Amino acid sequence: MFQTQLRFVQIILTFSIFAGLLLRNTPLLIAALVGLVLVWQLEILTGQLRIDTNEYLLTIIFIGLTFFPVVFTEVEILESVINLFYIMLLVLSLVMVLFQDLSISKIGNTVFSTIFSFTIVSFIMSKVFFENLNYIVYLFLSLFFLKTIATFLNVQFSNFQYFFNFFAVLVVMIGVTSFYDFQFIYIILGSASTALSTVFVNFLILKIRYEFEHISELTNEIYLYDYLIAFLFSLYFVDSLNIINGLF
């Protein structure tokens, strides 16, 4: 039931991105993207932690840590990451002391998903993201459309899923970026590296999902949003925007 409610929220946030693009409303676009990341993280955490016990406090703590970049938008991203590192060490220590029944694997997965989500939210709140907001949104919505079709066709259960995940990012990035004034060699380098990273990150997320304790069934929509989150992370991790601009 809770998973179904989260899915409705994800659908509303996705349509909010469409609306924000049509209305040219930057705050709406940013809020919808951050919301999607937080909902995705909440779904990951509820697969590892029980929300009907005192473990729900951990869920609130980890979600709160991810929301830090939104609260402190004027603080340098690097400084925020350093502060988060020390806070995460403190939280992890408290977790191991107060929740001794939690396995090391469960703690590792929750901490990893929090750092992962925090990185994406920090990227969304960064200056370079604002400067390339429309370009990133075009990429995001194009991949959402392609992955939705692939989900209906059950591509994620076929032997071609990794090829599709790679070439979807590659084709979309080359196609959208070709409308801008960039050198083709930089477009190829940025697109190929981002596509490769997206495949590996998406695979890593799925490995974590298969270790879920409280959610045994993976719905089609999970594959869709895991892929989109992996793409956003890859844009930051690969530094795709600077590669395309030739600044590497």
Backbone torsions as a table, in degrees:
resi	resn	phi	psi	omega
1	MET	NA	-46.7	-179.7
2	PHE	-63.3	-38.6	179.3
3	GLN	-64.9	-37.4	177.7
4	THR	-64.6	-40.1	178.1
5	GLN	-63.5	-41.9	177.2
6	LEU	-62.6	-35.0	-179.8
7	ARG	-66.3	-39.0	176.4
8	PHE	-63.4	-40.5	178.7
9	VAL	-63.3	-41.2	178.4
10	GLN	-62.2	-40.7	179.1
11	ILE	-64.2	-44.0	179.2
12	ILE	-62.3	-43.3	-179.9
13	LEU	-65.7	-36.1	178.5
14	THR	-65.3	-43.4	177.0
15	PHE	-67.3	-27.7	176.4
16	SER	-66.3	-32.5	176.3
17	ILE	-66.5	-42.8	175.2
18	PHE	-57.8	-46.4	-177.9
19	ALA	-64.9	-41.7	179.6
20	GLY	-63.2	-35.4	178.4
21	LEU	-69.7	-42.2	-179.7
22	LEU	-67.9	-37.7	-178.4
23	LEU	-87.7	-4.3	-176.2
24	ARG	55.0	43.7	-177.8
25	ASN	-103.0	98.9	-176.6
26	THR	-63.4	-46.5	178.7
27	PRO	-57.3	-38.3	179.5
28	LEU	-66.2	-41.1	178.7
29	LEU	-62.1	-47.2	-179.1
30	ILE	-64.0	-44.8	-179.2
31	ALA	-62.3	-41.0	-179.3
32	ALA	-67.1	-40.7	179.5
33	LEU	-67.0	-45.0	177.7
34	VAL	-62.2	-41.3	178.6
35	GLY	-60.3	-41.3	178.0
36	LEU	-61.7	-40.5	179.4
37	VAL	-65.6	-43.9	-178.9
38	LEU	-66.3	-40.2	177.8
39	VAL	-65.4	-40.5	177.1
40	TRP	-60.7	-44.6	178.9
41	GLN	-64.3	-40.4	178.9
42	LEU	-60.2	-39.4	178.6
43	GLU	-66.2	-39.7	177.0
44	ILE	-62.8	-45.6	-177.0
45	LEU	-66.2	-40.1	-179.1
46	THR	-71.6	-14.7	173.3
47	GLY	-78.2	-19.7	-178.7
48	GLN	-106.5	-32.6	-175.7
49	LEU	-115.7	145.1	178.8
50	ARG	-85.3	127.4	-179.3
51	ILE	-88.2	-5.1	177.5
52	ASP	-98.2	11.7	175.3
53	THR	-128.3	-173.3	179.5
54	ASN	-70.0	-3.3	175.8
55	GLU	-68.7	-14.6	178.1
56	TYR	-63.1	-24.5	177.3
57	LEU	-63.3	-37.2	178.0
58	LEU	-65.2	-40.0	178.3
59	THR	-59.7	-44.7	179.1
60	ILE	-63.0	-41.9	-179.4
61	ILE	-62.3	-47.2	-176.6
62	PHE	-68.2	-38.5	176.2
63	ILE	-64.8	-40.2	178.7
64	GLY	-62.8	-39.1	177.9
65	LEU	-62.9	-40.2	-179.8
66	THR	-65.9	-28.8	-176.9
67	PHE	-81.0	-6.5	-178.6
68	PHE	-51.9	-47.3	-177.7
69	PRO	-59.9	-27.3	178.7
70	VAL	-74.7	-38.2	-178.6
71	VAL	-71.2	-42.0	-177.3
72	PHE	-108.2	64.8	-176.2
73	THR	-69.5	-21.6	-177.6
74	GLU	-86.6	-8.9	-178.8
75	VAL	-84.9	140.9	179.1
76	GLU	-59.3	141.7	-177.3
77	ILE	-60.1	-41.9	-178.2
78	LEU	-61.3	-42.6	179.7
79	GLU	-64.0	-37.9	178.8
80	SER	-64.5	-40.9	179.7
81	VAL	-63.9	-41.6	179.2
82	ILE	-63.9	-44.9	178.1
83	ASN	-61.7	-41.0	179.3
84	LEU	-62.0	-37.7	-178.3
85	PHE	-58.2	-47.1	179.9
86	TYR	-68.8	-37.9	178.6
87	ILE	-64.8	-41.0	179.4
88	MET	-63.7	-37.6	176.5
89	LEU	-62.4	-42.2	178.6
90	LEU	-65.1	-45.3	179.9
91	VAL	-62.8	-42.6	-180.0
92	LEU	-62.1	-39.7	177.6
93	SER	-62.9	-43.5	178.8
94	LEU	-65.2	-38.8	179.0
95	VAL	-60.4	-46.3	-176.4
96	MET	-68.4	-26.4	179.2
97	VAL	-84.3	-45.2	-173.5
98	LEU	-85.6	-28.2	-177.6
99	PHE	-121.0	71.0	-174.6
100	GLN	-70.5	-16.2	-179.7
101	ASP	-80.5	-6.9	178.3
102	LEU	-79.2	135.5	179.1
103	SER	-77.5	159.2	178.0
104	ILE	-62.1	-36.9	179.3
105	SER	-62.8	-43.2	-179.7
106	LYS	-65.8	-43.0	178.1
107	ILE	-62.1	-44.0	-179.6
108	GLY	-61.6	-41.9	-179.2
109	ASN	-67.1	-39.4	179.9
110	THR	-69.3	-41.8	178.6
111	VAL	-66.4	-41.5	179.4
112	PHE	-61.9	-46.2	-178.8
113	SER	-63.4	-33.1	178.9
114	THR	-69.6	-46.3	177.4
115	ILE	-62.6	-40.2	179.3
116	PHE	-61.2	-49.3	-179.8
117	SER	-66.6	-39.9	179.2
118	PHE	-60.0	-40.4	179.3
119	THR	-61.5	-43.5	-179.2
120	ILE	-67.1	-44.1	179.7
121	VAL	-63.7	-39.7	176.5
122	SER	-60.6	-40.6	178.1
123	PHE	-64.5	-42.3	-179.7
124	ILE	-63.1	-34.7	-178.1
125	MET	-87.6	1.9	-177.2
126	SER	-81.8	164.2	-178.2
127	LYS	-67.3	-40.5	-177.5
128	VAL	-65.0	-31.6	178.0
129	PHE	-68.7	-42.8	179.1
130	PHE	-62.3	-38.5	-178.2
131	GLU	-69.2	-24.4	-178.5
132	ASN	-118.7	27.5	-172.3
133	LEU	-59.9	-51.2	-177.4
134	ASN	-62.1	-40.6	179.1
135	TYR	-61.2	-45.2	-179.0
136	ILE	-67.0	-38.9	179.8
137	VAL	-65.4	-40.1	175.8
138	TYR	-58.9	-44.7	177.9
139	LEU	-62.4	-46.0	-177.7
140	PHE	-60.1	-48.9	-177.5
141	LEU	-69.6	-34.3	176.8
142	SER	-64.0	-43.8	178.1
143	LEU	-67.7	-36.0	176.5
144	PHE	-60.5	-42.9	-179.9
145	PHE	-64.4	-48.6	-178.6
146	LEU	-64.9	-42.9	-178.1
147	LYS	-69.9	-30.2	176.8
148	THR	-65.1	-43.7	176.5
149	ILE	-62.1	-44.0	179.4
150	ALA	-62.8	-34.4	179.3
151	THR	-66.4	-42.6	177.5
152	PHE	-63.9	-30.8	179.8
153	LEU	-88.8	2.5	179.2
154	ASN	58.4	37.7	179.1
155	VAL	-63.3	-31.5	-176.5
156	GLN	-66.5	-13.5	178.0
157	PHE	-100.7	4.0	-178.3
158	SER	-99.3	173.0	178.2
159	ASN	-75.5	-7.7	-176.9
160	PHE	-100.0	8.0	-173.6
161	GLN	-61.7	-39.4	-177.9
162	TYR	-72.9	-35.4	175.4
163	PHE	-64.9	-42.2	178.9
164	PHE	-64.2	-45.5	-179.2
165	ASN	-60.0	-37.4	-179.9
166	PHE	-71.5	-52.2	-173.6
167	PHE	-74.0	-23.7	176.3
168	ALA	-63.2	-48.0	178.2
169	VAL	-65.6	-43.7	-177.9
170	LEU	-59.7	-50.3	-177.0
171	VAL	-67.2	-42.8	-178.6
172	VAL	-65.1	-44.6	-178.6
173	MET	-66.4	-42.8	178.4
174	ILE	-64.7	-42.5	-178.0
175	GLY	-64.6	-48.2	-178.0
176	VAL	-70.8	-42.0	-176.6
177	THR	-69.2	-24.2	-179.7
178	SER	-63.9	-20.6	177.6
179	PHE	-78.4	-9.3	179.3
180	TYR	-102.4	167.4	-175.0
181	ASP	-91.9	72.7	177.6
182	PHE	-123.3	155.2	177.1
183	GLN	-71.7	140.5	-173.4
184	PHE	-63.1	-35.3	-179.0
185	ILE	-63.8	-37.1	178.0
186	TYR	-71.1	-34.3	177.2
187	ILE	-63.8	-43.3	179.7
188	ILE	-64.5	-45.7	-179.7
189	LEU	-61.7	-47.7	-179.4
190	GLY	-65.9	-41.7	-178.3
191	SER	-68.4	-45.6	-177.8
192	ALA	-65.7	-43.7	-179.4
193	SER	-67.1	-38.4	178.0
194	THR	-67.0	-41.6	179.4
195	ALA	-62.9	-43.3	180.0
196	LEU	-64.8	-43.1	178.7
197	SER	-63.8	-39.5	180.0
198	THR	-60.7	-40.5	179.9
199	VAL	-63.2	-46.7	-177.9
200	PHE	-68.6	-42.1	-179.6
201	VAL	-66.5	-40.6	177.7
202	ASN	-62.0	-40.9	177.3
203	PHE	-63.4	-40.3	179.3
204	LEU	-64.3	-40.9	178.4
205	ILE	-63.0	-41.6	179.5
206	LEU	-65.0	-35.9	177.3
207	LYS	-61.4	-38.8	177.6
208	ILE	-67.4	-41.0	-179.4
209	ARG	-63.1	-35.1	179.8
210	TYR	-68.3	-13.6	177.3
211	GLU	-96.4	7.2	179.3
212	PHE	-58.5	140.2	178.8
213	GLU	-96.3	-33.0	-172.0
214	HIS	-108.3	-2.7	175.9
215	ILE	-129.9	112.1	-174.4
216	SER	-96.4	-17.8	-176.2
217	GLU	-114.2	130.2	177.7
218	LEU	-101.3	116.8	-179.7
219	THR	-82.8	166.2	-178.6
220	ASN	-60.9	-36.6	-177.4
221	GLU	-64.7	-27.0	178.3
222	ILE	-61.0	-42.9	179.8
223	TYR	-63.9	-35.6	-179.1
224	LEU	-64.6	-53.4	-175.1
225	TYR	-76.9	-27.8	172.6
226	ASP	-60.5	-40.8	-179.4
227	TYR	-66.1	-42.9	-179.5
228	LEU	-67.3	-39.6	177.3
229	ILE	-65.7	-41.3	177.9
230	ALA	-61.4	-36.0	178.8
231	PHE	-66.8	-45.7	179.1
232	LEU	-61.0	-41.6	178.5
233	PHE	-64.7	-39.1	-178.2
234	SER	-66.6	-34.4	176.1
235	LEU	-57.6	-39.7	179.5
236	TYR	-78.1	-45.7	-173.7
237	PHE	-64.3	-42.4	-179.2
238	VAL	-81.2	-16.4	-173.9
239	ASP	61.9	47.5	-172.3
240	SER	-59.4	-40.3	-176.0
241	LEU	-63.5	-39.6	177.4
242	ASN	-72.4	-33.6	177.4
243	ILE	-63.9	-44.7	179.7
244	ILE	-64.0	-33.5	177.6
245	ASN	-79.1	-4.9	-179.1
246	GLY	78.5	18.7	-177.5
247	LEU	-104.9	65.2	179.5
248	PHE	-134.6	NA	NA
